[in-house]
Amino acid sequence: MSRKIFVAGVGMLPFTKPGASETYEKMGAAAARLALADAGVGYEAVQQAYASFIFGDSCSGQRALYEVGLTGIPIINVNNNCSSGSTAIYLARQAIEAGAADVVLAVGFEQMNPGAPAGGYSDRPTPLDRFRASVDERTGASDMPVALRLFGGAGFEHMARFGTPLEAFANVRAKASRHAARNPLAVFRKEVTAAEVLADQVIWPGVMTRLMACPPTCGAAAVLLCSEEGARKYGLDTRVWIAAQALTTDAADTFDSGDMRNIVGHGMAQRAVEQVYAAAGIGPEDVDVVELHDCFAQNELIMYEALGLCPEGGAEKFITDGDNSYGGRFVVNPSGGLLSKGHPIGATGLAQCFELTQQLRGAADERQVEGARVALQHNVGVGGACVVTMYRS
């Protein structure tokens, strides 16, 4: 990267169940104010802003940020499915790296309804039609909600290829609950055991129970990025910086490989993380803490391998050995992840950055990963886009 770019401020609201939150513009404005306060700077210092959401009208970003200030700056609305929040960070970083701005705000929010998200339009093709068809022809699971079909199909693929037992996914979910119990901003803080996960309502026999899926959630988070020049001008925090970042979209292997893991971003994640490791000049062995996109327990397990945290087919052993939690090789999703912290889609990537910034500052309280210096963020949206970011302190 040609310019060093710092995470100067972060802010996040406690995530909530649908119906228990403020409206989106109040949440977005509150998160932005928190990030600005964390940085110790006013909104007048912000030169550009990127606003992330997927359930909302055009210019919802303006509606939220006009509550913070009316300064006439460019405000760009971002919708890249579940990777929208980290795409907003990606665009903010690019603006600074290109020299177009020195202080840029990324904010994400989502006001969701209960139940599985519904498609937006009935009179035109959905962007997910090829993804859905690829899974349906292999599994015959076309009567299930689309996200469940896609990620459940990916889990089914891993089970068929490597003999992965259902217990492995249950252990991922139980780990998420233990981590979230330490996070006051998580929506679900009750610990559950792997046995309780397995005994929960079956939503795909032999493949998934209800607790293995993240719930719809409301919330907001924000991140303020700056250049070295911006940091000097405003006296901003330079403890945490972006060491490398990549955004990838689908390649031919998504549909041509016959591998349902690629339908939900396995290939995208591999390509993105390879770019990040190469650009940063360090590999997975140097990473201390990870926030990855665990919208389903199945996806977390699959992404261990895609991100190089363990060998291909080695995820079950990785989990059994405890290498995904405190005392192991990595701490994955110390926040509780999407499974327990919650998944307000537009805010998710920004909330991941919030957690990793706190970890690298040594300010994560009971969740603190001892000696954390290198952090990896993975955020994926089917349709598709994957953003992988490495932060350092």
BAVO-192003 format. One record per residue (C-alpha): chain; residue number from 1; y, z, x. Coordinates in Angstrom, 3 decimals, decimal comma. Layout:
! residues N
 guse zami       yy       zz       xx
    A  NUM        Y        Z        X
...
***
This chain:
! residues 393
 guse zami       yy       zz       xx
    A    1    0,000    0,000    0,000
    A    2    3,380   -1,036    1,365
    A    3    5,247    2,043    0,067
    A    4    4,027    5,605   -0,169
    A    5    4,085    6,686   -3,793
    A    6    4,030   10,325   -4,832
    A    7    3,030   12,178   -7,978
    A    8    6,254   14,139   -8,364
    A    9    5,598   15,751  -11,738
    A   10    2,860   16,111  -14,344
    A   11    2,791   17,468  -17,877
    A   12    0,122   17,892  -20,520
    A   13   -0,095   19,448  -23,967
    A   14   -3,180   21,349  -25,137
    A   15   -5,447   18,834  -26,864
    A   16   -6,315   19,478  -30,499
    A   17   -8,555   18,308  -33,309
    A   18   -7,130   15,659  -35,677
    A   19   -4,760   17,206  -38,180
    A   20   -3,869   20,137  -35,946
    A   21   -1,294   18,421  -33,740
    A   22    2,334   17,444  -33,991
    A   23    3,071   13,792  -34,733
    A   24    2,807   11,326  -31,869
    A   25    6,498   11,069  -31,016
    A   26    6,875   14,830  -30,737
    A   27    3,776   15,086  -28,530
    A   28    4,897   12,212  -26,293
    A   29    8,391   13,621  -25,893
    A   30    7,068   17,107  -25,143
    A   31    4,684   15,807  -22,474
    A   32    7,466   13,780  -20,855
    A   33    9,727   16,824  -20,758
    A   34    6,944   18,856  -19,144
    A   35    6,474   16,263  -16,409
    A   36   10,212   16,103  -15,768
    A   37   10,464   19,889  -15,670
    A   38    7,503   20,048  -13,287
    A   39    9,335   17,605  -11,008
    A   40   12,624   19,455  -11,434
    A   41   14,584   16,369  -12,426
    A   42   16,295   15,083  -15,571
    A   43   15,443   12,009  -17,611
    A   44   18,555   10,301  -16,268
    A   45   16,727    9,881  -12,932
    A   46   13,984    7,758  -14,558
    A   47   14,505    4,034  -13,979
    A   48   11,508    2,661  -15,919
    A   49    8,909    4,072  -18,308
    A   50    5,456    2,994  -19,437
    A   51    4,103    4,408  -22,703
    A   52    0,374    4,359  -23,449
    A   53   -1,259    4,506  -26,903
    A   54   -3,665    2,411  -28,963
    A   55   -3,305    3,776  -32,510
    A   56    0,327    3,147  -33,331
    A   57    2,987    0,624  -34,223
    A   58    4,786   -1,526  -31,696
    A   59    7,509    0,330  -29,774
    A   60    5,949    3,743  -30,398
    A   61    6,798    4,416  -26,751
    A   62   10,477    3,995  -27,511
    A   63   10,139    6,246  -30,544
    A   64    8,727    9,029  -28,365
    A   65   11,032    8,642  -25,374
    A   66   14,183    8,269  -27,454
    A   67   13,560   11,929  -28,273
    A   68   14,003   12,657  -24,553
    A   69   17,012   10,463  -23,864
    A   70   18,817    7,228  -24,684
    A   71   19,523    5,798  -21,257
    A   72   18,787    2,106  -21,856
    A   73   15,994    1,872  -19,273
    A   74   13,060   -0,545  -19,660
    A   75   10,274    1,042  -21,733
    A   76    7,014   -0,902  -21,741
    A   77    4,239   -0,163  -24,243
    A   78    0,688   -0,274  -22,864
    A   79   -2,591   -0,835  -24,742
    A   80   -5,650   -1,383  -22,544
    A   81   -8,120    0,407  -24,794
    A   82   -9,428    3,686  -23,332
    A   83   -7,989    2,889  -19,889
    A   84   -4,452    2,644  -21,295
    A   85   -3,196    5,859  -19,684
    A   86   -4,264    4,961  -16,169
    A   87   -3,051    1,399  -16,714
    A   88    0,384    2,902  -17,393
    A   89    0,118    4,742  -14,051
    A   90   -0,996    1,492  -12,397
    A   91    2,041   -0,365  -13,729
    A   92    4,399    2,466  -12,773
    A   93    2,988    2,434   -9,253
    A   94    3,343   -1,340   -9,026
    A   95    6,992   -1,161  -10,067
    A   96    7,717    1,311   -7,275
    A   97    5,631   -0,556   -4,711
    A   98    7,471   -3,785   -5,544
    A   99   10,799   -2,062   -4,970
    A  100   11,932   -2,507   -8,576
    A  101   12,373    1,257   -9,070
    A  102   12,128    4,545   -7,211
    A  103   11,397    6,937  -10,091
    A  104    9,103    5,848  -12,938
    A  105    7,634    7,765  -15,857
    A  106    4,226    7,121  -17,434
    A  107    3,512    8,865  -20,729
    A  108    0,533    8,647  -23,060
    A  109   -0,130   10,021  -26,523
    A  110   -2,527    9,601  -29,415
    A  111   -2,507   10,867  -32,979
    A  112   -6,075   10,239  -34,126
    A  113   -7,953   10,563  -37,400
    A  114  -11,316   12,302  -37,835
    A  115  -14,482   10,277  -37,365
    A  116  -15,364    7,204  -35,341
    A  117  -12,328    4,959  -34,684
    A  118  -12,187    1,927  -36,967
    A  119  -11,196   -1,603  -35,973
    A  120   -7,633   -2,659  -36,676
    A  121   -8,081   -6,021  -38,419
    A  122  -10,651   -7,600  -40,721
    A  123   -9,266  -11,165  -40,702
    A  124   -9,748  -12,081  -37,013
    A  125  -12,286  -11,716  -34,193
    A  126  -12,479   -8,316  -32,541
    A  127  -12,065   -8,231  -28,747
    A  128  -15,426   -6,435  -28,673
    A  129  -17,483   -9,080  -30,467
    A  130  -19,221  -10,382  -27,320
    A  131  -19,904   -6,844  -26,099
    A  132  -21,296   -5,793  -29,454
    A  133  -23,487   -8,897  -29,770
    A  134  -24,904   -8,399  -26,267
    A  135  -26,048   -4,869  -27,103
    A  136  -27,200   -5,603  -30,646
    A  137  -29,577   -8,344  -29,570
    A  138  -31,229   -5,980  -27,078
    A  139  -31,353   -2,791  -29,158
    A  140  -31,188   -3,689  -32,839
    A  141  -28,720   -0,818  -33,327
    A  142  -26,138   -2,763  -35,318
    A  143  -25,832   -0,114  -38,058
    A  144  -24,180    2,413  -35,708
    A  145  -20,462    2,777  -34,830
    A  146  -19,591    0,286  -32,114
    A  147  -18,768    2,758  -29,322
    A  148  -22,012    4,613  -29,904
    A  149  -23,947    1,345  -29,771
    A  150  -22,341    0,247  -26,516
    A  151  -22,563    3,490  -24,576
    A  152  -25,866    4,488  -26,130
    A  153  -27,226    1,097  -25,144
    A  154  -26,081    1,671  -21,568
    A  155  -27,849    5,025  -21,550
    A  156  -30,965    3,413  -22,992
    A  157  -30,819    0,855  -20,157
    A  158  -30,704    3,593  -17,528
    A  159  -33,615    5,403  -19,151
    A  160  -35,700    2,216  -19,210
    A  161  -34,889    1,235  -15,621
    A  162  -35,228    4,614  -13,923
    A  163  -37,195    6,835  -16,290
    A  164  -34,140    9,023  -16,866
    A  165  -35,004   11,754  -19,397
    A  166  -32,786   12,727  -22,305
    A  167  -32,475   16,160  -20,658
    A  168  -30,342   14,628  -17,897
    A  169  -27,647   13,659  -20,406
    A  170  -27,907   17,089  -22,033
    A  171  -27,303   18,723  -18,658
    A  172  -24,166   16,612  -18,185
    A  173  -22,835   17,808  -21,541
    A  174  -23,673   21,440  -20,790
    A  175  -21,853   21,184  -17,452
    A  176  -18,781   19,804  -19,224
    A  177  -18,696   22,820  -21,520
    A  178  -18,929   25,267  -18,600
    A  179  -15,976   23,590  -16,917
    A  180  -13,889   23,424  -20,108
    A  181  -14,384   27,142  -20,675
    A  182  -11,982   27,606  -17,735
    A  183   -9,381   25,140  -19,056
    A  184   -6,824   26,479  -21,549
    A  185   -5,746   22,906  -22,386
    A  186   -9,229   21,775  -23,501
    A  187   -9,953   21,365  -27,203
    A  188  -13,562   22,633  -27,014
    A  189  -14,002   25,700  -24,801
    A  190  -17,293   27,033  -26,140
    A  191  -20,142   26,843  -23,649
    A  192  -23,319   25,129  -24,795
    A  193  -26,690   24,954  -23,089
    A  194  -28,715   21,831  -22,465
    A  195  -31,234   23,100  -25,014
    A  196  -28,477   23,365  -27,635
    A  197  -27,336   19,834  -26,849
    A  198  -30,868   18,520  -27,322
    A  199  -31,270   20,448  -30,574
    A  200  -28,046   19,074  -32,063
    A  201  -27,908   16,331  -34,695
    A  202  -29,702   13,181  -33,530
    A  203  -27,521   10,084  -33,794
    A  204  -29,812    7,706  -31,853
    A  205  -33,438    8,896  -31,682
    A  206  -34,531    9,399  -28,105
    A  207  -31,150    8,294  -26,750
    A  208  -28,314   10,522  -27,989
    A  209  -27,396   13,640  -29,933
    A  210  -23,985   14,319  -31,429
    A  211  -22,888   16,684  -28,642
    A  212  -23,344   13,886  -26,098
    A  213  -20,379   12,030  -27,643
    A  214  -16,721   12,959  -27,222
    A  215  -14,763   13,740  -30,397
    A  216  -11,550   12,108  -31,660
    A  217   -8,658   14,184  -30,348
    A  218   -4,876   14,366  -30,504
    A  219   -2,646   15,047  -27,520
    A  220   -0,242   13,770  -24,883
    A  221    0,263   13,820  -21,125
    A  222    2,792   12,385  -18,696
    A  223    3,195   11,660  -14,982
    A  224    6,336   11,046  -12,933
    A  225    5,895    8,840   -9,857
    A  226    8,428    8,307   -7,103
    A  227    8,974    6,551   -3,787
    A  228    9,930    8,261   -0,550
    A  229   13,509    7,228   -1,233
    A  230   13,393    8,722   -4,716
    A  231   11,867   11,914   -3,383
    A  232   14,646   12,311   -0,822
    A  233   17,393   11,546   -3,340
    A  234   16,204   14,070   -5,932
    A  235   14,307   16,567   -3,773
    A  236   10,990   15,738   -5,471
    A  237    7,516   17,089   -4,713
    A  238    5,627   15,022   -2,125
    A  239    2,434   17,057   -1,816
    A  240    0,276   14,544   -3,728
    A  241    0,314   10,784   -3,268
    A  242   -1,644    7,742   -4,391
    A  243   -3,773    6,626   -1,454
    A  244   -5,253    3,572   -3,202
    A  245   -5,652    2,122   -6,675
    A  246   -7,418   -0,828   -8,300
    A  247   -7,607   -2,315  -11,786
    A  248  -10,496   -4,635  -12,594
    A  249  -11,614   -6,525  -15,676
    A  250  -14,959   -7,975  -16,660
    A  251  -16,774  -10,534  -14,548
    A  252  -19,646  -12,802  -15,529
    A  253  -22,209  -10,071  -14,876
    A  254  -20,967   -8,155  -17,927
    A  255  -22,695  -10,656  -20,190
    A  256  -25,022  -12,595  -17,871
    A  257  -26,840   -9,838  -15,988
    A  258  -28,972   -8,614  -18,881
    A  259  -27,912   -5,087  -17,908
    A  260  -26,325   -3,057  -20,722
    A  261  -24,701   -0,742  -18,171
    A  262  -22,354   -3,598  -17,324
    A  263  -21,286   -3,861  -20,976
    A  264  -19,520   -0,481  -20,593
    A  265  -18,012   -1,116  -17,176
    A  266  -20,609   -0,366  -14,491
    A  267  -19,778   -3,601  -12,664
    A  268  -16,029   -3,183  -13,179
    A  269  -16,212    0,348  -11,750
    A  270  -18,205   -0,767   -8,709
    A  271  -15,708   -3,486   -7,875
    A  272  -12,725   -1,208   -8,427
    A  273  -14,039    1,667   -6,351
    A  274  -15,057   -0,655   -3,514
    A  275  -11,462   -1,896   -3,377
    A  276  -10,170    1,670   -3,398
    A  277  -12,486    2,907   -0,649
    A  278  -11,596   -0,109    1,502
    A  279   -7,842    0,282    0,960
    A  280   -7,898    4,037    1,612
    A  281  -10,139    3,691    4,641
    A  282  -12,456    6,468    3,471
    A  283  -15,618    6,580    1,390
    A  284  -17,234    8,713   -1,286
    A  285  -18,405   11,215    1,312
    A  286  -14,760   12,242    1,755
    A  287  -14,072   12,890   -1,945
    A  288  -13,820   16,510   -3,100
    A  289  -13,100   16,302   -6,820
    A  290  -13,552   13,603   -9,463
    A  291  -12,266   13,020  -12,966
    A  292  -14,331   10,236  -14,517
    A  293  -14,540    8,691  -17,960
    A  294  -17,246   10,658  -19,791
    A  295  -16,605    9,440  -23,338
    A  296  -20,377    9,865  -23,681
    A  297  -22,658   11,902  -21,440
    A  298  -24,501    8,642  -20,821
    A  299  -21,399    7,089  -19,272
    A  300  -20,802    9,984  -16,905
    A  301  -24,342    9,716  -15,561
    A  302  -24,082    5,939  -15,144
    A  303  -20,740    6,200  -13,353
    A  304  -22,063    8,645  -10,755
    A  305  -23,935    5,665   -9,361
    A  306  -21,238    3,040   -9,950
    A  307  -18,690    5,124   -8,022
    A  308  -21,058    5,704   -5,110
    A  309  -21,410    9,438   -5,671
    A  310  -25,186    9,041   -5,545
    A  311  -27,618    6,156   -4,946
    A  312  -28,630    3,678   -7,638
    A  313  -31,233    5,397   -9,781
    A  314  -30,401    8,750   -8,199
    A  315  -28,320   10,270  -10,989
    A  316  -31,055   12,500  -12,399
    A  317  -31,648   14,116   -8,996
    A  318  -27,882   14,350   -8,441
    A  319  -27,614   16,370  -11,656
    A  320  -30,710   18,481  -11,043
    A  321  -29,459   19,378   -7,560
    A  322  -26,126   20,525   -8,996
    A  323  -24,132   18,013   -6,972
    A  324  -21,791   17,351   -9,911
    A  325  -20,369   20,879  -10,169
    A  326  -19,044   23,851   -8,231
    A  327  -21,179   24,613   -5,214
    A  328  -22,499   21,032   -5,083
    A  329  -21,406   17,890   -3,281
    A  330  -18,625   17,043   -5,769
    A  331  -16,963   18,765   -8,681
    A  332  -16,946   16,183  -11,466
    A  333  -14,589   16,698  -14,407
    A  334  -13,434   20,240  -13,658
    A  335  -11,175   19,858  -16,711
    A  336  -14,201   19,605  -18,991
    A  337  -13,799   15,853  -19,194
    A  338  -13,503   13,843  -22,367
    A  339  -16,606   15,552  -23,761
    A  340  -14,990   19,006  -23,899
    A  341  -11,327   18,620  -22,962
    A  342  -10,976   15,841  -25,541
    A  343  -10,132   12,134  -25,608
    A  344   -6,759   11,287  -27,187
    A  345   -7,134    7,749  -25,941
    A  346   -3,611    6,875  -24,807
    A  347   -3,263   10,208  -23,032
    A  348   -6,655   10,356  -21,316
    A  349   -5,861    8,642  -18,009
    A  350   -2,661   10,657  -17,651
    A  351   -4,512   13,899  -18,398
    A  352   -6,997   13,021  -15,649
    A  353   -4,068   12,604  -13,243
    A  354   -2,654   15,946  -14,426
    A  355   -5,920   17,706  -13,576
    A  356   -6,348   16,079  -10,179
    A  357   -2,738   16,746   -9,215
    A  358   -3,169   20,424  -10,046
    A  359   -6,378   20,476   -7,990
    A  360   -4,695   18,902   -4,961
    A  361   -1,762   21,288   -5,260
    A  362   -4,179   24,227   -5,311
    A  363   -2,790   25,191   -8,723
    A  364   -5,834   24,780  -10,983
    A  365   -6,414   28,520  -11,449
    A  366  -10,009   29,323  -12,464
    A  367  -10,950   25,643  -12,167
    A  368   -9,749   25,298   -8,585
    A  369  -12,012   23,307   -6,275
    A  370  -11,793   25,087   -2,955
    A  371  -10,164   23,015   -0,228
    A  372   -9,610   19,936   -2,417
    A  373   -7,780   17,264   -0,443
    A  374   -9,159   13,953   -1,792
    A  375   -9,485   13,212   -5,509
    A  376  -10,929   10,219   -7,346
    A  377  -10,013    9,137  -10,876
    A  378  -12,027    6,687  -13,010
    A  379  -10,825    5,501  -16,414
    A  380  -12,463    2,633  -18,328
    A  381  -11,752    0,733  -21,504
    A  382  -14,392   -1,552  -22,980
    A  383  -13,010   -4,966  -23,683
    A  384  -12,263   -4,448  -20,822
    A  385  -10,402   -2,791  -17,994
    A  386  -11,270   -0,188  -15,378
    A  387   -8,769    1,702  -13,238
    A  388   -9,874    3,707  -10,207
    A  389   -7,296    5,743   -8,302
    A  390   -7,572    7,856   -5,176
    A  391   -5,118   10,698   -4,672
    A  392   -4,626   12,694   -1,498
    A  393   -2,720   15,783   -0,454
***
